[in-house]
Every structure is written in C-alpha cells, then in structure tokens.
Amino acid sequence: MKRYTVNTALREVMARYRRLRALEESRKLAAQGALDIDILLDKHMYRGSASRNNGGSEPHGGA
C-alpha cells in the first residue's frame, strides 16, 4: 500500500509540474504576441466553427 501511495504522489507532482511548465510557456508566448488569448477565450469562435464543419455531432472533428 505504501508503494502505491508514493507512486501516486509522484505522478501527481509530475503532472502538476508539467501543467505549470505549460502555463509558463503559454504566458511567454502570449507576452510575445505569438498566442492570442482572446481567441482561446472566445468559445463561440472555436466551438461554433467545429459544429458547422461536421454537422455538430463531433466537437473535434473525430469519427
């Protein structure tokens, strides 16, 4: 039981670290103007266009 708990904790820490690195990288890209946060925050822009492209059944265009 102890090994499972330690391994689970390590996985959670690594996942948190990866998310923090990704957040920092996206902040840098946004600061450089390479990432338009307004587009990402406008859910109608990407959700609406995905629905129109495939009849609305699959949000990401998958089959």
C-alpha positions as a Python dict, from the first residue, in 0.01 Angstrom:
ca = {
    (1, 'M'): (0, 0, 0),
    (2, 'K'): (282, 241, 83),
    (3, 'R'): (449, 198, -260),
    (4, 'Y'): (117, 273, -434),
    (5, 'T'): (73, 590, -229),
    (6, 'V'): (425, 713, -301),
    (7, 'N'): (399, 636, -673),
    (8, 'T'): (61, 809, -693),
    (9, 'A'): (200, 1115, -516),
    (10, 'L'): (499, 1126, -752),
    (11, 'R'): (273, 1102, -1058),
    (12, 'E'): (57, 1385, -925),
    (13, 'V'): (360, 1604, -856),
    (14, 'M'): (499, 1542, -1204),
    (15, 'A'): (162, 1615, -1365),
    (16, 'R'): (138, 1941, -1170),
    (17, 'Y'): (493, 2032, -1276),
    (18, 'R'): (410, 1966, -1645),
    (19, 'R'): (99, 2184, -1619),
    (20, 'L'): (297, 2465, -1458),
    (21, 'R'): (563, 2447, -1731),
    (22, 'A'): (293, 2456, -2000),
    (23, 'L'): (129, 2754, -1830),
    (24, 'E'): (460, 2940, -1813),
    (25, 'E'): (531, 2867, -2178),
    (26, 'S'): (187, 2988, -2283),
    (27, 'R'): (238, 3307, -2080),
    (28, 'K'): (567, 3370, -2259),
    (29, 'L'): (404, 3310, -2598),
    (30, 'A'): (119, 3545, -2511),
    (31, 'A'): (363, 3814, -2398),
    (32, 'Q'): (546, 3783, -2731),
    (33, 'G'): (219, 3807, -2921),
    (34, 'A'): (251, 3455, -3059),
    (35, 'L'): (-58, 3333, -2874),
    (36, 'D'): (-386, 3521, -2897),
    (37, 'I'): (-559, 3457, -2566),
    (38, 'D'): (-874, 3638, -2680),
    (39, 'I'): (-930, 3372, -2948),
    (40, 'L'): (-889, 3097, -2690),
    (41, 'L'): (-1130, 3267, -2451),
    (42, 'D'): (-1396, 3313, -2723),
    (43, 'K'): (-1557, 2970, -2707),
    (44, 'H'): (-1813, 3058, -2971),
    (45, 'M'): (-1534, 3104, -3221),
    (46, 'Y'): (-1393, 2752, -3199),
    (47, 'R'): (-1697, 2559, -3076),
    (48, 'G'): (-1928, 2718, -3329),
    (49, 'S'): (-1696, 2655, -3623),
    (50, 'A'): (-1639, 2291, -3526),
    (51, 'S'): (-2014, 2229, -3514),
    (52, 'R'): (-2067, 2382, -3857),
    (53, 'N'): (-1785, 2178, -4012),
    (54, 'N'): (-1921, 1836, -3924),
    (55, 'G'): (-2291, 1877, -3860),
    (56, 'G'): (-2246, 1933, -3486),
    (57, 'S'): (-2210, 1568, -3388),
    (58, 'E'): (-1839, 1567, -3304),
    (59, 'P'): (-1687, 1878, -3138),
    (60, 'H'): (-1331, 1797, -3250),
    (61, 'G'): (-1394, 1656, -3595),
    (62, 'G'): (-1331, 1295, -3493),
    (63, 'A'): (-1517, 996, -3627),
}
